[in-house]
Amino acid sequence: MNSLYNALLKAKRYVLLPFDLVLWGSAYYFAYAILHSSFSLKGYEEEFLATFFLYLICGTAVFLLFRIYNKMWQYADIVEYLYIGTACVVGNAAFVISSLLLDLPVGIRAYVLAAILSTFFIFLFRFVYKMNKVIDAKYNFPTARKKKRLLIVGGGEACAMILSELKRNPQNSFEPVCIVDDDTTKFKRTIQGVPIMGTTDDVARLCDQYSVDAILFAIANISLKEKNRIIKFCAATKKEVNIIPDLYKVMTGQEVPVGTIRQVEVEDLLGREPIVLDMKPVAKYVAGRRVMVTGGGGTIGSELCRQVAKFAPQQLVIVDIYENNAYEIQQELLRSYGKALNLSVEIASIRDRDKMDVLFSRYRPEIIFHAAAHKHVPLMEPVPEEAVKNNVFGTLNLAQLADKYGVKRFVQISTDKAVNPTSVMGTTKRICEMIMQSMDQISETEFVAVRFGNVLGSNGSVIPLFKEQIRKGGPVTVTHPDIIRYFMTIPEAVSLVLTAGSLAKGGEIFVLDMGQPVHIRDLAENLIRLSGFRPNEDIKIEYTGLRPGEKLYEELLMDEEGMKETPYEKIFIGRPIDICPDDLWRSLDEMRPLAYSNQPDKVIAELQKIVPTFTPTPNQHS
C-alpha cells in the first residue's frame, strides 16, 4: 500500500504536464497560423505536422530536465517565474537545434514567434493557476469566514512586511482593513491596497468605523515609553491587541513569520530600552574554559547555560537537584548544539559536600556560576533552617571546594532582597555575599556576587498568578497599594551577570541598574486592561496585606556601600563593607548545629547576629 501511495503522490506532481502539452502545441500552432495568415494551415499541413511533435517533445523534455513539475506553483514568486522562463528559452533553443539537425527548418520568424507565444502562454497559465489556488484557499478554507478584521498600527517597513506575509499565507486568521500612522503625510495613502486612515489618536474611531476585531502593533523602531502609550491606548478599545515578539528583526532586514503574532502580554510593557552590551570580554573569559552552573535547570540558571553555550566553553557542567528542569535544558542544548557542545548534567544537591567534592574532582571547573538557591520569600519564613542549610551552607560548600580545586572565578547570583533584609531568604543571600567577600580575602579564586531584582517570567512570578486570577473572573490580589518592584527580562539579567563576571577582580558585589521600579498595582491594572476588562469594574483588585518577610520596596545598595561605576553604564560596584572572615566562620559554626537540629527560633537569632540589619517578621516562628 505504501508503494502505491508513494506512486500516486509522485503522479500528482505531473498534473500540469498535460496542460503544458496543450500550451506548447497551441503556441506552435498560432505561430504557424499567424505567419501564414491561415488558421486552417491549408497547404502547410505536412510541413506543420513534421515539426509539431518535435516541438512538443523538446519543450516537455526540457521541463522534465529542469524539474518544473517538482515546484508548488501556488507558492511561486519571482524566482520560480524566472526559472520557468529560462526553461522556455532552453526548450525553444533545443527545438531550433533539433529541427536544423533533422533538416526541418521552419524559418527564423517561426522560431521567434513560437518562443514568444509559448513563454507567454505558460507564464499566463501558471499565474492563473496560482491565483485560483489563492482565491480557493481564501474563500473555501474552513476558518476563512472567521477572519479577524485587523487594524495595523504603524505604516512603515514592518507593516509592509506583515502585509506581504499575510498575503503569502491566506490561511492566516487576519484580514487587514486599515492602518494608522502618526506621520500625517501618509494619510489616505495605501500600502499593498490597505488604506492609512488616521493617527494613533483615531484608533477608537476607526475600530468602530471598520468593525475591527483585532489590532496589531507594527512599529519596529520606537521608544519603550511611546510603545507603552500606544499599546495602552489600543487596549482601552477592548479589542484584541497583538504584537510580533521579534519585531526588532525587521530593522535588520529579516523576515518575521506571521505565525509568531500573539496577543500583547503585560511583560511587553515592562521591558526596558534595549541594552547593548559588548560581549567580547565574556567570550574571552568563557571560551575554552570548563564552566559549571549550579541550579542550571532554574529560571536564571537555564538562561546562563544557554548564553554560556554560545561562547564555546571547553565543557559545560549543569548541576541541579530537580531532574525535570535539568532534563529540559539538557535536551534544549543538545538540539541546538549536538556534539559541538561538551555537556554534562549532574543531579546533585549543593548541601551534599561529599557529592560536590566528587563532582569538582571529576570536572575541575574553572568558572562557576552559582544560581542554586531557595528563593521564595513566604515559603522560607516558617523554615529558616531549610533556607540556611541550602543557601548558606550549600554556598559555603561550593566556595570552599572552589578554593580547594583552584577554580579561577566564582560568580554568586544574589538579590536586592539581601539589602537591609526583612526576610529569611534575603538574609541568607546577604550571608552568601559575605561568604564571597570573606573567601576572596583568603583564596586565589576570584569570588564575586551579582545583585539584581525580579526577572520577568521567572518561576513563582506574580504575573502568572494575576493571569490565572483574571481568567477565573477575579479578584486580583495585591498585597499593598504602594508596593513596588524592579523588573528585568531573564536574557538581559543573565547578559549583565556574564558581563559583570568578566569585570571581576575579586571581592566585588556588582549591582545591576534595574531601571524604573514598577508599582504592582499598576501592573495588575495593565494586565486587566490587556485582558479586555476594566480594573475595579469588571475585575476587582483586592489588597491582602504584606506577606511575612515582604517589603514595600526593594533596595539595591546598603547605605554604607556607596556606588562605583564600571565601563558599562548598567553595571555598578557596591563598595564592600569590611568583613572579618574569622568572625563569619565562627558565627556559621555556631549556627550549623542549630540548623541541622531544626531549631528555627535559634536560627533566627543567629541570623540577626550575623546580619544586624535583618528585621524578622514577629511571631513567625513561635
N, C-alpha and C positions, 0 to 999 in steps of 0.2 A: 504493500500500500504506500509506503514511504517513497519508493521509486516512482510510482505513478503520480503521487502528489508533486514530487520534485519536477517531473516531466511536464506536468500541467503548468507549474509556476514558470518554467523556462519558456513554454509555448506562449504564455501570456505576454512575455516581453515583446513578441513579434506581432502584436495585434495591429500595429501601424504599418507593417510591411505591405499588405495588400493595397492599402490606401496610397502608399508611396509608388507602387507599381502603376496605379491609375494616374498619379500625378506626373511621373516620368513620361508615361505614354501620352497623356494629354498635352504636355509641354511640347513633345516632339511633333505630335500631330498638328497643333496650332502653328508651330514654327513653319512646318511644310506648307500648310494651308495659306498662311499669310504671304509667304514668299511666292507661291504660285497662284495667288488670287483665286483659289478654288477650294472650297471646303469639301467638295466631292473627290478631289485629287484625281479627277479623270485624266487619264493618260500618264499618271505618275505612280499608279498603284504598285507596279513591280519594283520600281526604284525605292519607294517608301518602305514596302514590306521587307526589302533586302537589308535595310538598316534599322528598322523599328525595333526588332527583338534584340539586336546588338546593343542598341541604346539602353533598353531595359536591363539587360544583363550587366553592362558596365556600371550603371547607376546603382543597382542593387548590390553588386559585388563590393563596390567601394563603401557603401553604407554599412555592410556587414563587417568589412575590414576595419572601419572606423568605430565599430561597436555603437552605432547610433541608437540601436534598439535596447541598449542597456541603460539608457538615460530615462529619468522620470520627467517627462516634459511638462507636467503640471507645475513643477517647481523650477522650470528653466529660467535663467537670467541671461544677460548679455554674453556671458562666456559660452553658454550652450549654443546660442544663435550664431556666434562667430565660428564655433566648431562645425556646426552643420553646414554653414556657408562654405567653409573650406572643403568639406566633403563633396558638396555640389560641384565646386570648381574642379576638384580632382576627378570626380565621376565623368564630367563632360570632357576633360582632358584625356581620360582613358578612352572615351568613345572616339575622339578625334584620332588618336594614335592607332586604335584598333581598326577603324574604317580605312585609314590610309594604308596600313599594312595588308589589309584584305582587298585592297584596290576597290574600295567602295566609297569614293569621295562624294560628299553631298554639297560642297561649296562653303566658303567661309561665312557667308551670311547665315546659312542654316545652322552652322556650328554656334555662332554667337547668339542668335535669337533663341535657339533651343536652350542654351546655357542660362540666358536671362529668364526665360519663362519657367524653366524647371526650378531655379532658385527661388523665384517669386512665389510660385505655387506651393513649394514645400515650406517656405517661411510662413506664408499666409495660413496654411493648414495647421502648422504647429502652434501658431498664435491663437487661432480659433479654438483648437483643442485645449490649450492652456486656459483660455477664458471660460470655456464651457465647464472645465473642472472646478475653477474658482467659484463660478456662479452656483454650480451644483452644490459645492461644499457650504457656500454661504446660506443658501435657502433650504437645503434638504438635510443639513446636519441636525441631529436630534435636538440640540440645545440652542440652535440658531435663534429661535424666536424668543429666547430668554436673555438675549444680549443686553448688557447694561449700557445705557446711554451715557457717554463719557465726556466730561469737561476736562480739558488739559490745561494746567497752569504752567505757563512758560512757552513762548513761541520761538524757541531757539533751536540749536543743533540737537539737543536731547529730544525735543518734541518731534522733529523731522525723523530722527532715527526710530522713535517709538511708532510713529505712523507707518513707516516702511515695514517694520516688524509686524504690526497688526495686519497689514495688507498681505504680507507673505504667509501669515498664519490665520486663514479665515475661520478656523475652528475656535479662535480665542473668544473670550466672553465679553468683549467690549466693542461698542460702536461709537467712535469719536463723532461728536456733533458740533462742538465749538471749542475755541481756545481763548484764554485770556493772557494778556501780557502788559506789563506796566510801561512798555515803550509805546507811546501813543502814535508814533509814526507807522506802526504796523496795523493800526486799526482798520478794519474792513478788508484787509488783505487775506489771502488764503495760503495754507501750507498743505500741499497734496490734496487740495479740494476742501479742506476743513477751514471755516472762516474764523478769523480773530475778531471777536465781538465786544471786547472791552478790557478793562484792567482788573486787577485782583479785587478792587472795591466793588466790582459788578458781579462777583461770583454768585451771591444770593439771588440777585435778579435773574441772571442767566440760567440758574438751576431751575427756576420756575418757568421761564420762557421756553426752555428747550426740554423740559421734563427730564432733567438729568437724574440718573441713578447713582453715579459714582464720579469722583473727582480724582485726577491723577496729578501729583506734583512732579513736574519735569523740568526743574531748573538745576543745572549741574553746578554752576559757579555762583554761589550765593553765600552770604554770611549766615552763621548759625542763628543770630538774633532775628534777621529778616525771614529766614526759613521758618522759624518757630511762629512768628507773627502771622505769616500766610497760612500755615497749616492749622493754627488755632482758629483763624477766621473761617477757613473751609470747614472745620469740624463743627462750627456753630450752625451750619446749614443742616446738620443731622444727616447729611449724605455720607456714603461710604468714601473715606479718604484713603487713597492709595499712594504708594511710593515705590521706587525701584531701589533696593538697598545699595547696589553698586553703581549708582548714577555717576559717581566721580569718574568711572571708566570712560564716560562719554568725552571728558575733557582730554583724554589721551587717545581718542580715536577708536576705542574698542567698541564692539557691538554689545548691546545689552539685550539679552533674550527677554521676550515678553513674558515668558513663564516665570520670571523672577518677581513680577509685580505682586505686591502684597499690601495689605492694609497697614496704615501708619500705626506704629506702636509708640507707647509713651517713651521708650528708650530712644527713639529718633529725636525727641525733643530735649532729651537730657544730655545728648552728646555734646562735645566741645568743639571749638575750632580745631581742625586737624593739626597735629603736632608733627613737624618734620624733623626727624632725628637722623643724625649721621651714624649709621650702624656699622661703619668700617671698624671703629675700635672694638665693637662687640665681636665682629667676625674675627678680628685679630687674636682676641684672648680666648675665644671658644674653639676656633678651627683647629683640628688635630689634637684636641685635648680629651681626656676622659672626664665626662660630666655625669654627676649623679643628681637626680631631682627627687627629693622626698615629698610624699604627698602628691606624686606625679599624676594621679588619677583625678585629683580635685580640680576645682574651677581654675585657680591660678596655676597649680602645678601642671595640668594638662596643656595649658597655653604656653607655659615655659618650655615644655617638651617640644611643642610644635615649632616654636621660634628657635630653640637651640638646634633642632634637627636641620634647619635651613642653613646653618653655618658650618656644616660638615665636621662634627666632632669625631674624634677617633672612636669614641664609644659613648653611648647614652644609656645610663642605667636608671630605670624607673623603680622607685621603692614606694609601696603603698600597702596598707593593711586591708583595704577594701578591694577584693579581687574583681568585682564587676567593672568599676571605674578603670582599674589598671588594664583590664582586658580591652575595653573600648578604645583607650588611647593607643594601646599596642596595635590593635587592628587598623586603626586610622593611619598610624605612621607606616605600617607595613604596606598598606595600599598606596601610600604616597611615595615611599622611597624604596620599598622592596629590599633587596640585598645591598643597596648602596648605603644603607644606614646600619651600623653595627649596634643593634638594640638588644638590651637585656631587661627583663621585668622580674622583680623580686617581690613576693608577698611577704611582708615582714613588718613588725612594729618597732618604732624607734625606741619604745620603752624597754625592749629586749636587748640589753647591751651586748650579750654574748653573740646573739644572732647578727647584730650590726657589725660586731668585730669580724665575724666571718666574711661578711659582705665587703667590708673595707679591705680585708686581706686579699680577697679574691679579685676585686676590680681596681684597687688602688686609684680611687678618683683623684683628679687634680683640681676640679671645681665642684662645689656643692651648692645647690640652690635648695634651701630648707623651707618647704612650704607645708609640711605635715603639721597639723595642729587641730585641737578642739577650738572652734571659733564662735559657736552660737552662745551669745551672752546670756539669755534667760536660762538655757539648759545647764550652764556651768555654775550658776549661782547656788543651787542647793547641793552641789557635789564638788566643792573646791578641791577636794583631794584628788579627784579624777583629772581636773584641769592641771593640777600641779604635776601629777605623775606623767602626763603626756607632754604638756607644753614645756614645763620647766626641766624635769629630769630627762625627758626624751631629747630635748635640745642639748642639755649638758652631756649626755652620752655621745651625741654626734660631734659636739665641739671637741671633747677630749680625744675621741678617735681620730678626728681630723688632724689634731696636733700629733698624735702617735704615728700616723701614717704619712705625715708630711704633705697634707693637702695644701695646694697653693692658695686657694681663695674659698672662703665660706661666706655665702650671702644668706642672711636670715630675713625672711619675709615677715615684717611687723605690721602694725596697725595704728591708726590715730587713736584708738581706744586705749593705747598704752600711756597716753599723756594724761596726767592727773586722773588716774583711773577711778571709776566708781563701781567697776565690775570685777569679778574674779578673773574672767577671761582677759580683760585689759591689763590687770595686774600681772598675770603670768607672762603676758607678752612683754611687759616692761622689764620683768626679770630676765627674759630671754635677751633683750637688748643689753642688759647689764652683763650677762654672761659673755656676749660678743666683745664688749669693751674690755672686760677682765681678761679673757683668753688672749686678746690681741696684745696685751702687755707682757705675756709670758710665753708666747708661741711665735714660731716663724711663719705660721699660717696667717694670712690677712683675713681677719674677721670683721664683717660689716653687717649693718642692718639697713633695710629699706622700709620706710614707714609711709603708708598711704591709707586712704579711706575706703568707702564702699565701692564695689565694682558692679556694673550693670550686668544682670544675667547670672550672677553667682548663685550657688545653691543656698536656699534659705532667704533669698532676697524678698523684700516687701512687695515688689511688683507682681510676681505670680500670685501672691496672696490676694492682692487687690483685684486682679483679673478674675479670680475664682469667686470672690465675693460679689463682683458686678454680675458675673454670669448667673449667679443664683438670685439676683434681684436686690442685693444689698442686705443690710447696710455695709458700707466700707468702714473698717475700724482703723482709726489713727490714735496713737497713744496720747498725743498732746497737740493742741492747735499751733504751738510755736516751735515744735521740734524741727530741726534742720539737719541735713546730712550732706557730705560731699560725695559726688559720684564720678566714676571714670569707667570707660569701657575696658573690658578684660584685655584685648590686644594692646591697647595703649598703656595700661598699667604695667604689663609684662615687658613691653619695649623699654619703658622707663626703668624698670628693675634691672634689665640686662645692661642698659646704658650706664646706670649708676654703678653696677658691678664692675664695669670697665674702668671707672674712675677710681676705684678703691685703692687706698694705700694702707688701710688697716685702722680699725677703731672708730670709723665714722658711723653716724646714723644719718643716712640720706633721707631727705624729706621731699616728696613729690608735690608739685603745685597742683592741687585738685580743682582749681578754677573756682567758680562761684558756688557757694552752698545752695542747696535746694530745700525749700520748705516742703515737708512731706504732705502737708495739707494741699499745697498747690499740685503736687504730684498726683494725689488722689483725684482732685478735681479735673485735671487734664485727662486722666485716664477714663474718667466717667464720660467726659465730652467726646473723646475719641471713640467711645463705645456707642455713641448716638443718644446719650441721655443727658439730662440736666442735673448738675450737682445740687443736692438738698431738695430737689423737687421730685425727679424720677427715682434717683438713688440717694439715700440719706448717707451722711458722714457722721459717725459716732466717735466720740473721744473716750478712750477707755482708761487713761491714766498711764503714767510711765511704768514700764515693767521693771522688775528687780535688776539693778545694775545698769539701767539705761540713763543716759544723759540727754538734756535738751539739745546740746550741740557738742560736736567733737572738736578737739584742738589737735594741731599737728606739731606743736612745739611746747615744751615747758618753759616757764618764764625765764629760767636761768640758762637755757640752752642757747638762745640767740640764733642767728641765721648767717650762713656763709654761702656766697654764690659759687657756682661751678661754671664751666664753659657752656652749659646747657641752661636755657632760661627757665625750664620747668623742673630743674633738679637743684636742690639746695642741700647744704650740710648743716645739721644741728650741732653746734659746738658741744663736745662731750662734757658731761659732768664728771668730776673726779670720783673715781670708784676705787676702793681698795679691794683687790682680788681676795686677799686672805679673809677679810671681814665677810665678803659674799660667800666664800666657800664654807666658812664656819656657820653662817646662817642657814645655808642649804643643807648642811649636815644635820642641823637641829630639826629642820622641817621634814627631812626624808622619812624618819620613823613615824612621824605623826600622820603623814600622807598615806603610808603603806599600812598603817594600823587603822586607817579610816576614821580619823578624828577631825571632822570638819571645822568645829569651833576653834580648836587649837591651830589648825592650818590657817584659818582666817587671821588669827592673832599673829602668827609668824609672817604672813604676807604683809601685814601692816608694819611690822618691824623692818622688813626689807625695803618696802616701798611706802615711806611715811605719807605720801600724798594720796594713798588709797583710802577712800571713804566707803566702807562696805554698807550694803543695804541692811537696815536694822531688822533684827528678829528673823533673818532669813534662815539661820542655822540653829535656832533654839528648839 
